[in-house]
Amino acid sequence: MKYANSTTITLLHGDAATELKGLPDNSVDLVVTSPPYADQRKQTYGGVSPDEYVAWFLPISAELLRVLKPTGTFVLNIKERVVNGERHTYVLELILAMRKQGWLWTEEFMWHKKNCYPGKWPNRFRDSWERLLQFNKQRKFSMFQEEVMVEMGDWAKSRLRNLSNTDLVRDESRVGSGFGKKIANWLDRDKAFPTNVLHMATECANRDHSAAFPEALPEWFIKLFTEPGDTVLDPFMGSGTTLRVAKRLHRTAIGIDIHADYINKAHAELMGPERQLVLLQKRKKYVVS
């Protein structure tokens, strides 16, 4: 049930699989979300076992497939966990199941956590990365690559100073992949396209959430896959990071969460303290005071 909305932000309190049913078909340009990982965030979301994760998530992804526009993109932040000394395969199983559901697994980005502190276990080291899986409904989708270009960097100063004969022509791949490069094309450029590895620090501020991701993460994808005025959805909004960024970038945003506290906090932050939500315990409903 819809409890609060403004001209740019809509908050839905309830289970994602249920609340998504109320959204129109083909109405969302971008989904960016980080659902509870298997057996993680037990205190916050109860936890879903690795063996049951795919069955739990597929009804949600089915609704996301319905509400996403044909030109839209779904970015899923997720990570495997270790069970009985080995990596569980639930993430790989989910990818295969979603492909059967009708999704195209278009790309995979890696989030390198720059400030991850060291650690080790008897048979492995501490992870410093997480997956960001890109899914689409069709092969042609909206993408604005120029919006996420990066500075050329110091390497260009030395690399482009003295070009060889090979640098002046298209140098075909030595392995026959069909790809090639012409280094001379970069002489007058001050920016380059990024790789699919995102080097970003984790969220350090205390937002009263067990796994808040940094604003830079949804910001990168919002810039890459949407334009101002487009609609961004986070069906597991938590502390509301995606919605805060979407509002700042002049996108319409929809957030869903099963916890009333997160809805209240997001409403206070995104819609102004003068329009606080009040939870009526008896009626189990939100109203604007």
FIMAR-561620 format. One line per field, with one value per residue: residue number from 1; chain; x, y, z of N, C-alpha, C in turn. Coordinates in Angstrom, 2 decimals. Layout:
num = c(NUM ...) $
cadena = c(A ...) $
n_px = c(X ...) $
n_py = c(Y ...) $
n_pz = c(Z ...) $
ca_px = c(X ...) $
ca_py = c(Y ...) $
ca_pz = c(Z ...) $
c_px = c(X ...) $
c_py = c(Y ...) $
c_pz = c(Z ...) $
***
This chain:
num = c(1 2 3 4 5 6 7 8 9 10 11 12 13 14 15 16 17 18 19 20 21 22 23 24 25 26 27 28 29 30 31 32 33 34 35 36 37 38 39 40 41 42 43 44 45 46 47 48 49 50 51 52 53 54 55 56 57 58 59 60 61 62 63 64 65 66 67 68 69 70 71 72 73 74 75 76 77 78 79 80 81 82 83 84 85 86 87 88 89 90 91 92 93 94 95 96 97 98 99 100 101 102 103 104 105 106 107 108 109 110 111 112 113 114 115 116 117 118 119 120 121 122 123 124 125 126 127 128 129 130 131 132 133 134 135 136 137 138 139 140 141 142 143 144 145 146 147 148 149 150 151 152 153 154 155 156 157 158 159 160 161 162 163 164 165 166 167 168 169 170 171 172 173 174 175 176 177 178 179 180 181 182 183 184 185 186 187 188 189 190 191 192 193 194 195 196 197 198 199 200 201 202 203 204 205 206 207 208 209 210 211 212 213 214 215 216 217 218 219 220 221 222 223 224 225 226 227 228 229 230 231 232 233 234 235 236 237 238 239 240 241 242 243 244 245 246 247 248 249 250 251 252 253 254 255 256 257 258 259 260 261 262 263 264 265 266 267 268 269 270 271 272 273 274 275 276 277 278 279 280 281 282 283 284 285 286 287 288 289) $
cadena = c(A A A A A A A A A A A A A A A A A A A A A A A A A A A A A A A A A A A A A A A A A A A A A A A A A A A A A A A A A A A A A A A A A A A A A A A A A A A A A A A A A A A A A A A A A A A A A A A A A A A A A A A A A A A A A A A A A A A A A A A A A A A A A A A A A A A A A A A A A A A A A A A A A A A A A A A A A A A A A A A A A A A A A A A A A A A A A A A A A A A A A A A A A A A A A A A A A A A A A A A A A A A A A A A A A A A A A A A A A A A A A A A A A A A A A A A A A A A A A A A A A A A A A A A A A A A A A A A A A A A A A A A A A A A A A A A A A A A A A A A A A A A A A A A A A) $
n_px = c(0.85 0.51 2.04 3.21 4.02 5.74 6.38 8.66 9.58 8.65 7.57 7.27 5.90 6.44 6.53 8.74 8.03 5.27 4.60 5.62 3.79 1.90 2.92 2.98 3.16 6.20 7.33 9.57 12.87 15.38 16.58 18.20 19.68 20.36 19.75 19.08 21.82 22.43 21.67 22.54 22.39 20.62 19.54 18.31 16.76 16.03 17.15 17.91 18.30 21.12 20.41 17.75 17.59 17.32 14.70 13.34 13.97 13.15 10.28 10.34 12.15 10.67 8.56 10.07 10.98 8.62 7.90 10.02 11.12 11.35 13.75 15.17 17.34 18.55 20.36 22.04 23.30 25.20 26.50 28.41 28.47 30.40 30.02 30.36 33.12 33.44 32.72 29.37 26.99 24.81 24.52 25.38 23.48 21.21 21.61 21.42 18.79 17.37 17.90 16.46 14.03 13.66 15.38 18.22 21.56 23.60 26.01 28.74 29.80 32.48 32.78 35.31 36.30 37.84 38.65 38.63 39.45 42.33 42.43 42.24 41.41 41.64 41.79 41.51 41.57 40.46 37.58 37.53 35.75 32.65 29.90 28.25 25.65 24.45 21.36 19.09 16.13 16.13 18.45 19.17 19.46 18.99 21.83 24.37 27.28 29.18 28.71 30.03 32.72 36.28 39.17 42.07 44.55 47.90 49.37 48.96 50.49 53.14 52.90 51.76 53.54 55.70 55.02 54.95 55.40 53.49 51.60 50.39 48.63 45.81 46.10 45.79 44.33 46.50 45.64 43.60 41.02 39.49 39.39 40.96 43.31 44.06 46.44 47.06 44.63 44.01 45.35 44.28 42.46 40.99 39.68 38.73 36.97 35.65 36.66 35.09 35.47 34.86 36.29 35.72 35.21 33.78 30.66 31.09 29.79 27.47 24.46 22.47 21.98 22.61 24.13 24.74 25.35 27.86 27.13 28.29 28.13 25.36 25.09 26.88 25.74 23.21 23.82 24.93 22.87 20.48 18.55 17.92 14.74 13.97 12.89 13.89 14.27 14.44 13.98 14.74 15.32 16.45 18.51 18.03 19.84 20.02 17.74 18.27 20.42 19.21 17.28 18.94 20.12 18.03 16.15 13.13 12.11 11.59 11.13 11.25 10.66 10.62 10.72 9.43 10.85 12.91 11.42 10.22 12.52 13.63 11.58 11.56 14.07 14.09 11.76 11.39 11.38 9.08 7.02 6.62 6.24 3.79 3.44 0.63 -0.07 -2.25 -3.77 -1.89 -0.89 0.44 0.39 0.42 1.48) $
n_py = c(-1.19 2.29 4.83 7.37 10.19 12.43 15.03 14.00 11.84 8.64 6.61 3.32 1.19 -2.04 -5.55 -6.25 -7.92 -7.81 -5.04 -4.17 -5.05 -3.08 -1.16 0.38 -1.34 -1.32 1.16 2.08 3.36 2.64 0.20 0.00 -1.80 -3.42 -6.27 -8.23 -10.33 -13.88 -15.41 -13.17 -10.00 -10.74 -9.71 -7.47 -8.11 -10.74 -12.83 -15.10 -18.40 -19.76 -21.94 -21.49 -19.09 -18.37 -19.19 -17.47 -14.94 -14.88 -14.32 -11.59 -10.57 -11.15 -9.31 -6.98 -7.25 -6.85 -4.16 -2.65 -0.51 -1.25 -0.16 0.06 -0.63 -3.03 -3.11 -5.16 -5.48 -7.82 -10.68 -13.68 -16.17 -17.97 -21.36 -24.11 -24.18 -23.60 -21.57 -20.72 -21.43 -19.80 -17.25 -17.61 -19.50 -17.93 -16.07 -17.75 -18.65 -16.26 -15.60 -17.58 -16.64 -14.52 -12.37 -10.56 -11.12 -8.73 -7.40 -7.37 -5.70 -4.89 -3.99 -2.55 -2.31 0.23 0.92 -1.35 -3.24 -5.27 -8.91 -12.41 -15.88 -19.39 -20.59 -18.61 -15.14 -11.86 -10.57 -7.92 -6.92 -6.67 -7.96 -6.37 -6.84 -6.51 -6.41 -6.65 -6.04 -6.07 -6.01 -3.49 -0.66 2.22 4.23 6.27 6.89 8.92 10.37 9.25 9.38 9.43 11.18 11.41 10.87 10.53 8.76 9.31 11.54 10.72 8.46 9.38 11.15 10.47 9.01 5.87 4.32 2.34 3.30 5.28 4.20 1.97 -0.58 -3.87 -6.53 -8.95 -11.48 -12.08 -11.19 -9.29 -6.77 -3.58 -0.82 2.68 4.60 7.25 8.54 9.52 11.83 14.48 14.32 14.70 13.11 9.71 6.62 4.66 1.58 -1.62 -2.00 -0.65 1.58 2.30 3.65 2.10 2.85 4.99 6.54 6.50 5.24 3.91 1.40 -1.94 -2.43 -0.17 1.26 3.31 6.66 7.21 4.90 4.17 6.62 6.57 4.64 5.72 8.03 6.82 5.29 6.76 9.80 13.23 13.47 10.87 7.67 6.10 3.13 1.54 -1.39 -2.41 -0.36 0.44 2.56 4.56 5.48 5.33 6.79 9.33 10.14 10.03 12.05 14.29 14.31 14.99 13.08 11.14 9.10 5.88 4.13 1.12 -0.57 -2.96 -2.27 -0.09 1.92 2.71 3.78 5.96 7.49 8.01 9.51 11.77 12.83 13.14 14.44 16.55 17.94 19.16 17.66 15.24 11.70 9.85 6.99 5.18 3.08 1.35 1.35 0.66 2.19 4.75 8.27 11.69 14.24) $
n_pz = c(0.00 -0.73 1.03 1.19 -0.80 -3.07 -5.48 -6.64 -5.16 -4.02 -1.42 -0.31 2.00 2.96 1.95 -0.72 -2.91 -2.83 -2.82 -5.25 -7.10 -7.32 -8.99 -12.23 -15.44 -17.35 -16.40 -15.11 -15.29 -14.32 -12.11 -9.12 -6.65 -3.49 -2.26 0.76 1.36 1.14 4.18 5.50 7.28 9.33 11.70 10.75 8.40 8.70 7.20 4.52 3.58 1.75 0.08 -0.40 -1.62 -4.38 -5.03 -3.33 -4.41 -7.10 -7.52 -6.98 -8.88 -11.11 -10.96 -11.18 -13.78 -15.11 -14.45 -15.37 -17.98 -21.54 -22.46 -20.19 -17.29 -14.94 -12.04 -9.94 -6.81 -5.25 -3.44 -3.07 -0.44 2.01 2.62 4.62 4.11 1.39 -1.53 -1.90 -4.48 -5.02 -6.18 -8.84 -9.59 -9.39 -11.45 -13.73 -13.42 -13.65 -16.28 -17.58 -16.86 -18.48 -18.50 -19.77 -19.19 -19.18 -18.47 -16.10 -13.30 -11.08 -7.76 -6.18 -2.97 -1.64 0.93 2.44 5.24 6.15 6.48 7.45 6.97 7.84 5.27 3.33 2.21 3.24 1.58 -0.80 -2.58 -4.43 -6.36 -9.12 -10.91 -14.14 -15.69 -18.45 -20.48 -23.19 -25.97 -26.86 -25.04 -22.90 -22.45 -21.24 -21.77 -21.78 -19.51 -17.39 -17.77 -17.14 -15.83 -17.90 -16.72 -15.30 -16.84 -19.51 -20.09 -20.33 -22.00 -24.38 -25.34 -27.02 -29.83 -31.46 -34.73 -34.89 -33.09 -34.54 -36.31 -36.72 -34.52 -34.74 -32.78 -31.37 -30.85 -32.48 -31.90 -33.07 -32.07 -31.82 -31.57 -31.75 -30.73 -31.24 -31.45 -28.98 -28.43 -28.27 -26.24 -23.00 -21.31 -20.58 -21.26 -18.56 -16.85 -16.12 -13.45 -10.39 -8.28 -5.18 -1.94 0.98 2.69 5.34 7.19 9.90 9.32 10.57 9.49 8.47 6.20 4.47 1.30 -0.39 -1.53 -3.95 -5.43 -6.36 -7.67 -9.83 -11.54 -11.95 -13.38 -15.62 -16.80 -16.89 -17.47 -16.40 -14.84 -15.38 -14.00 -11.05 -9.23 -6.06 -4.62 -2.17 -0.17 2.28 4.10 2.33 0.41 -2.47 -3.19 -2.14 -3.76 -6.29 -6.05 -5.74 -8.25 -9.82 -10.59 -10.70 -7.98 -6.47 -3.53 -1.64 1.39 4.01 6.60 8.99 10.31 8.57 6.50 7.79 8.49 5.98 4.86 6.52 5.89 3.09 2.35 4.03 7.34 8.15 7.30 8.71 9.09 10.86 12.72 13.16 15.57 16.09 13.75 11.93 9.86 7.75 8.03 6.94 9.04) $
ca_px = c(0.00 1.29 1.86 3.67 4.69 5.88 6.50 9.83 9.91 7.56 8.00 6.31 6.22 5.92 7.38 8.99 7.28 3.88 4.48 5.93 2.60 1.12 3.56 2.54 4.08 7.10 7.27 10.82 14.03 16.54 16.49 19.48 19.33 21.21 18.89 19.83 22.54 22.02 22.00 23.12 21.46 19.56 18.87 17.53 15.80 15.69 18.07 17.40 19.37 21.62 19.68 16.40 17.68 16.80 13.24 12.87 14.18 12.53 9.03 10.69 12.72 9.58 7.88 10.99 10.96 7.36 7.82 11.12 10.89 12.18 15.07 15.71 18.41 18.49 21.69 21.87 24.49 25.04 27.78 28.32 28.98 31.09 29.26 31.13 34.46 33.52 31.77 28.06 26.73 23.47 24.55 25.41 22.18 20.24 21.83 20.86 17.34 16.83 17.98 15.29 12.85 13.53 16.38 19.51 22.68 24.33 27.35 29.04 30.75 33.05 33.00 36.49 36.17 39.19 39.01 38.41 40.61 42.87 42.01 42.44 40.86 42.60 41.93 41.23 41.76 39.24 37.10 37.50 34.97 31.29 29.37 27.16 25.18 23.57 20.37 18.24 15.03 16.46 19.88 19.34 18.93 19.51 23.15 24.97 28.64 29.97 28.44 30.88 34.10 37.25 40.34 43.05 45.55 49.30 49.96 48.85 51.55 54.34 52.59 51.41 54.56 56.48 54.25 55.64 54.67 52.32 50.61 49.76 47.65 45.01 46.87 44.85 44.64 47.41 44.99 42.54 39.71 38.77 39.54 42.20 43.41 44.93 46.82 47.07 43.30 43.86 46.21 43.54 41.41 41.35 38.96 38.62 35.89 36.14 36.55 33.95 35.85 34.60 37.11 34.99 35.25 32.49 30.01 31.66 28.88 26.50 23.10 21.56 21.67 23.68 24.94 24.51 26.45 28.20 26.33 28.98 27.80 24.17 25.27 27.56 24.79 22.13 24.35 25.21 21.70 19.28 18.63 17.02 13.33 13.73 12.46 14.82 13.60 15.21 12.99 15.27 15.96 17.22 18.69 17.58 20.97 19.67 16.75 18.93 21.19 18.27 16.69 19.99 20.37 16.77 15.39 12.04 12.61 10.65 11.83 10.43 11.31 9.68 10.87 8.82 11.84 13.61 10.47 10.11 13.76 13.75 10.58 12.02 15.23 13.87 10.56 11.40 10.90 7.75 6.02 6.99 5.23 3.45 2.93 -0.50 0.15 -3.46 -4.24 -0.78 -0.92 1.17 -0.31 1.25 0.98) $
ca_py = c(0.00 3.50 5.62 8.75 10.50 13.83 15.14 13.27 10.69 7.81 5.61 2.23 0.37 -3.40 -6.53 -5.83 -8.74 -7.36 -3.63 -3.99 -5.35 -1.86 -0.25 0.11 -1.99 -0.50 2.51 2.40 3.43 2.00 -0.41 -0.18 -2.29 -4.40 -7.03 -9.00 -11.48 -15.12 -15.54 -11.93 -9.01 -11.48 -8.85 -6.46 -8.66 -12.13 -13.76 -16.14 -19.38 -19.85 -22.95 -21.00 -17.70 -18.20 -19.28 -16.26 -13.74 -14.92 -13.54 -10.17 -10.24 -11.21 -8.02 -5.98 -7.42 -6.26 -2.70 -1.99 -0.16 -2.03 0.47 0.21 -1.48 -3.50 -3.33 -5.94 -5.61 -9.09 -11.33 -15.04 -16.38 -19.24 -22.35 -25.35 -24.10 -23.29 -20.57 -21.22 -21.08 -19.23 -16.11 -18.17 -20.13 -16.86 -15.55 -18.70 -18.67 -15.01 -15.69 -18.37 -15.81 -13.55 -11.32 -10.67 -10.79 -7.92 -7.02 -7.53 -4.76 -5.25 -2.89 -2.71 -1.50 0.75 1.05 -2.62 -3.53 -6.63 -10.01 -13.74 -17.08 -20.49 -20.98 -17.51 -13.78 -11.05 -10.02 -6.46 -6.64 -7.20 -7.98 -5.53 -7.54 -5.72 -7.16 -5.85 -6.73 -6.17 -5.73 -2.05 0.00 3.57 4.25 7.57 6.60 10.14 10.92 8.63 9.38 9.74 11.91 10.56 10.43 10.85 7.86 9.89 12.53 10.03 7.50 10.05 12.14 9.98 7.94 5.02 4.14 1.50 4.13 6.20 3.45 1.03 -1.78 -4.97 -7.45 -10.04 -12.78 -12.28 -10.95 -8.30 -5.47 -2.89 0.50 3.67 5.44 8.65 9.10 10.07 13.00 15.69 14.01 14.86 12.11 8.38 5.80 3.86 0.13 -2.13 -2.13 0.62 1.71 3.20 3.30 1.74 3.91 5.06 7.24 5.65 5.53 2.98 0.29 -2.93 -2.55 0.96 1.45 4.72 7.37 7.18 3.69 4.40 7.81 6.17 3.94 6.65 8.87 6.00 4.68 7.59 11.24 13.93 13.20 9.43 7.06 5.16 2.31 0.67 -2.17 -2.68 0.96 0.58 3.92 5.51 6.04 5.49 7.85 10.63 10.48 10.28 13.37 15.28 14.33 15.40 11.93 10.63 7.92 5.04 3.27 0.16 -1.28 -3.66 -1.74 1.22 2.91 3.23 4.63 7.21 8.26 8.48 10.55 12.97 13.38 13.46 15.25 17.70 17.67 19.73 16.69 13.97 10.63 9.34 5.63 4.90 1.68 0.54 1.21 0.17 2.96 6.02 9.48 12.88 15.13) $
ca_pz = c(0.00 -0.84 2.23 1.09 -2.05 -3.44 -6.94 -7.12 -4.31 -3.53 -0.45 -0.13 3.16 2.84 1.29 -2.10 -3.86 -2.80 -3.17 -6.67 -7.89 -7.50 -9.94 -13.61 -16.38 -18.17 -15.84 -14.40 -16.18 -13.71 -10.79 -8.45 -5.32 -2.83 -1.35 1.77 0.85 1.80 5.61 6.00 7.84 10.02 12.66 10.04 7.46 9.00 6.54 3.64 3.45 0.38 -0.70 -0.69 -2.08 -5.74 -4.97 -2.66 -5.20 -8.44 -7.62 -6.98 -10.19 -12.09 -10.90 -11.72 -15.24 -15.58 -14.28 -16.06 -19.38 -22.46 -22.58 -18.84 -16.79 -13.56 -11.47 -8.71 -5.97 -4.54 -3.17 -2.55 0.91 2.19 3.37 4.80 3.57 -0.04 -2.01 -2.33 -5.88 -5.18 -7.10 -10.20 -9.83 -9.60 -12.80 -14.69 -13.27 -14.18 -17.74 -17.98 -16.59 -19.56 -18.39 -20.43 -18.30 -20.16 -18.03 -14.68 -12.76 -9.79 -6.83 -5.35 -1.76 -1.44 2.34 3.13 6.09 5.90 7.35 6.85 7.59 7.59 3.87 2.40 2.70 3.30 0.32 -0.94 -3.78 -4.54 -7.72 -9.57 -12.10 -15.00 -16.45 -19.33 -21.14 -24.61 -26.21 -27.00 -23.84 -22.70 -21.83 -21.48 -21.34 -21.59 -18.19 -16.36 -18.22 -16.10 -16.29 -18.58 -15.76 -15.57 -17.83 -20.84 -20.29 -20.81 -23.07 -25.62 -25.67 -28.16 -30.45 -32.43 -35.99 -34.59 -32.40 -35.48 -37.11 -35.92 -34.19 -34.55 -31.69 -31.72 -30.60 -33.45 -31.30 -33.86 -31.46 -32.11 -30.97 -32.37 -29.61 -31.66 -31.27 -27.63 -28.26 -27.93 -25.28 -21.60 -20.54 -21.18 -20.72 -17.44 -16.94 -15.36 -12.04 -9.73 -7.08 -4.29 -0.52 1.56 3.47 6.69 8.09 10.57 8.88 11.26 8.60 8.57 4.99 3.57 0.37 -0.56 -2.51 -5.24 -6.17 -7.21 -8.50 -11.06 -12.41 -12.31 -14.46 -16.80 -17.43 -16.89 -17.66 -15.48 -15.07 -15.44 -12.74 -10.44 -8.21 -5.16 -3.87 -0.83 -0.08 3.51 4.60 1.32 -0.34 -3.88 -3.32 -1.90 -4.96 -7.38 -5.85 -6.01 -9.69 -10.47 -11.08 -9.89 -7.26 -5.72 -2.58 -0.92 2.47 4.88 7.95 9.15 10.74 7.39 5.78 8.54 8.39 4.61 4.66 7.22 5.22 1.69 2.13 4.91 8.69 8.39 6.86 9.34 9.13 12.19 12.64 14.04 15.93 16.03 12.39 11.11 8.62 7.80 7.59 7.02 10.09) $
c_px = c(0.88 0.98 2.32 4.25 4.79 6.00 7.66 10.11 8.63 8.14 6.90 6.77 5.59 6.93 7.51 8.14 5.82 3.74 4.76 4.71 1.76 1.73 3.14 3.60 4.96 7.16 8.58 11.99 15.24 16.18 17.91 19.18 20.35 20.35 19.73 20.53 22.13 22.56 22.69 22.01 20.31 18.81 17.97 16.41 15.49 16.58 17.33 18.54 19.84 20.83 18.29 16.40 17.05 15.28 12.64 12.93 13.42 11.17 9.28 11.24 11.68 8.81 8.77 11.04 9.72 7.39 8.93 10.75 11.75 13.60 15.78 16.77 18.17 19.91 21.51 23.21 24.32 26.41 27.53 28.71 29.61 30.24 30.07 32.46 34.58 32.48 30.46 27.75 25.41 23.44 24.55 24.08 21.12 20.38 21.19 19.33 16.70 16.90 16.80 14.01 12.63 14.53 17.58 20.58 23.71 25.78 27.51 30.10 31.27 33.27 34.18 36.37 37.55 39.61 38.73 39.64 41.04 42.31 42.27 41.71 41.82 42.81 41.60 41.55 40.43 38.87 37.19 36.69 33.56 30.85 28.30 26.72 24.21 22.67 19.53 17.14 15.30 17.91 20.16 18.67 19.58 20.83 23.86 26.42 29.47 29.81 29.35 32.34 35.02 38.42 41.36 44.14 46.97 49.93 49.97 50.00 52.82 54.05 52.36 52.47 55.34 55.77 55.10 54.84 53.41 51.22 49.83 48.72 46.86 45.81 45.90 45.31 45.51 46.76 43.80 41.14 38.86 38.87 40.90 42.20 44.33 45.25 46.77 45.70 43.14 44.66 45.45 42.43 41.89 40.60 38.87 37.42 36.43 36.11 35.31 34.34 35.73 35.36 36.46 35.09 33.85 31.93 30.54 30.72 27.87 25.09 22.10 21.09 22.87 24.58 24.64 25.67 26.69 27.37 26.96 28.57 26.51 24.32 25.89 26.60 23.63 22.58 24.52 23.95 20.45 19.61 17.73 15.56 12.99 13.41 13.43 14.11 14.62 14.22 13.46 16.03 16.77 17.29 18.36 18.68 20.61 18.71 17.36 19.69 20.26 17.64 17.70 20.25 19.09 16.11 14.20 12.50 11.49 11.48 10.86 11.25 10.27 9.70 10.34 9.83 12.56 12.70 10.36 11.34 13.94 12.78 11.04 13.16 14.92 12.72 10.44 10.80 9.51 6.65 6.35 5.84 5.00 2.87 1.81 -0.50 -1.10 -3.89 -3.17 -0.73 -0.15 0.29 0.68 0.64 1.24) $
c_py = c(1.24 4.41 7.06 9.00 12.00 13.88 14.31 11.99 9.96 6.74 4.59 1.36 -1.00 -4.31 -6.18 -6.60 -8.30 -5.94 -3.37 -4.23 -4.11 -0.88 -0.62 -0.64 -0.94 0.96 2.97 2.36 2.68 1.44 -0.57 -0.62 -3.29 -5.16 -7.73 -10.18 -12.71 -15.19 -14.30 -11.00 -9.69 -10.60 -7.84 -7.08 -10.14 -13.15 -14.79 -17.11 -19.44 -20.82 -22.47 -19.64 -17.50 -18.23 -18.05 -15.05 -13.73 -14.22 -12.04 -9.77 -10.32 -9.89 -6.90 -6.04 -6.77 -4.74 -1.97 -1.69 -1.04 -1.48 0.59 -0.81 -1.82 -3.80 -3.96 -6.08 -6.83 -9.74 -12.75 -15.06 -17.76 -20.14 -23.64 -25.32 -23.83 -22.25 -21.24 -20.68 -20.34 -18.02 -16.60 -18.82 -19.07 -16.27 -16.46 -18.72 -17.40 -14.98 -16.51 -17.57 -14.77 -12.41 -11.61 -10.26 -10.05 -7.66 -7.33 -6.52 -5.28 -3.99 -3.24 -1.75 -1.02 0.79 -0.23 -2.98 -4.98 -7.66 -11.34 -14.79 -18.22 -20.81 -19.88 -16.18 -13.03 -10.53 -8.50 -6.07 -7.22 -7.11 -6.91 -6.07 -6.66 -6.64 -6.19 -6.70 -6.93 -5.71 -4.25 -1.37 1.37 3.51 5.53 7.53 7.85 10.72 10.35 8.55 9.85 10.51 10.95 10.05 10.73 9.97 8.49 10.86 11.88 9.13 8.20 11.05 11.74 8.77 7.18 4.95 3.32 2.33 5.02 5.52 2.55 -0.25 -2.90 -5.90 -8.60 -11.42 -13.00 -12.04 -9.99 -6.90 -4.87 -1.52 1.38 4.71 6.92 9.32 9.82 11.34 14.24 15.45 14.20 13.88 10.80 7.66 4.91 2.37 -0.33 -2.51 -0.77 0.66 2.76 2.71 2.92 2.92 3.88 5.74 6.26 6.06 4.55 1.85 -0.63 -2.98 -1.41 1.10 2.93 5.37 7.31 5.98 3.86 5.61 7.45 5.54 4.84 7.56 8.07 5.58 5.55 9.04 11.92 13.73 11.74 8.89 5.98 4.44 1.53 -0.10 -2.64 -1.43 1.15 2.02 4.98 6.13 6.32 6.65 9.23 11.08 10.83 11.67 14.46 15.42 14.59 14.24 11.68 9.33 7.21 4.14 2.38 -0.43 -1.84 -3.10 -0.31 2.29 3.53 4.14 5.98 8.10 8.82 9.62 11.86 13.64 13.89 14.43 16.42 17.41 18.21 18.76 15.31 12.96 10.21 7.95 5.45 3.42 0.83 0.30 0.68 0.88 4.25 7.15 10.63 13.82 16.59) $
c_pz = c(0.00 0.33 2.11 -0.29 -2.24 -4.95 -7.47 -6.36 -3.91 -2.61 -0.26 1.02 3.00 2.17 -0.20 -3.10 -3.94 -3.31 -4.65 -7.56 -8.15 -8.48 -11.37 -14.42 -17.07 -17.70 -15.21 -15.38 -15.63 -12.34 -10.27 -7.03 -4.80 -1.83 -0.29 1.10 1.66 3.23 6.17 6.48 8.58 11.00 11.98 9.21 7.66 8.36 5.69 3.41 1.99 -0.49 -1.11 -1.38 -3.45 -5.74 -4.31 -3.59 -6.52 -8.52 -7.64 -8.34 -11.29 -12.13 -11.46 -13.24 -15.83 -15.54 -15.03 -17.51 -20.29 -22.61 -21.24 -18.48 -15.32 -13.10 -10.09 -7.99 -5.07 -4.36 -2.65 -1.07 0.99 3.08 3.42 4.05 2.08 -0.41 -2.42 -3.72 -6.08 -6.12 -8.55 -10.55 -10.10 -11.00 -13.85 -14.63 -13.84 -15.70 -18.28 -17.80 -17.67 -19.53 -19.29 -19.41 -19.15 -19.75 -16.54 -14.30 -11.43 -8.97 -5.94 -4.17 -1.33 0.02 3.13 3.96 5.92 6.87 6.67 7.66 7.28 6.11 2.88 3.06 2.67 1.92 0.33 -2.16 -3.64 -6.00 -7.91 -10.92 -12.87 -15.81 -17.28 -19.93 -22.62 -24.81 -26.41 -25.82 -23.70 -21.95 -22.24 -20.97 -21.06 -20.19 -17.10 -16.81 -17.09 -16.70 -16.90 -17.64 -16.20 -16.65 -19.23 -21.13 -20.85 -22.01 -24.40 -26.10 -26.93 -28.77 -31.46 -33.71 -35.78 -33.94 -33.36 -36.37 -36.18 -35.74 -33.86 -33.43 -32.18 -31.56 -31.53 -32.93 -32.13 -33.30 -31.83 -31.48 -31.81 -31.31 -29.98 -31.49 -29.94 -27.41 -27.76 -26.91 -23.84 -20.70 -21.32 -20.58 -19.61 -17.75 -16.17 -13.93 -11.40 -8.40 -6.17 -2.85 -0.05 2.34 4.90 7.69 8.68 10.15 9.47 10.36 8.55 7.35 4.00 2.60 0.12 -1.65 -3.91 -6.08 -6.99 -8.10 -9.84 -12.04 -12.83 -13.44 -15.75 -17.53 -17.46 -17.20 -16.64 -15.86 -15.16 -14.04 -12.30 -9.29 -7.39 -4.30 -2.50 -0.40 1.19 3.97 3.55 0.48 -1.80 -4.08 -3.10 -3.15 -6.12 -7.26 -6.18 -7.51 -10.50 -11.21 -10.15 -9.23 -6.51 -4.81 -1.84 0.22 3.42 6.29 8.04 9.53 9.55 6.58 6.47 8.38 6.98 4.33 5.30 6.47 3.82 1.46 3.09 6.26 8.97 7.97 7.41 9.23 10.57 12.02 13.65 14.36 15.76 14.58 11.46 9.78 8.82 7.32 7.70 8.05 9.73) $
***
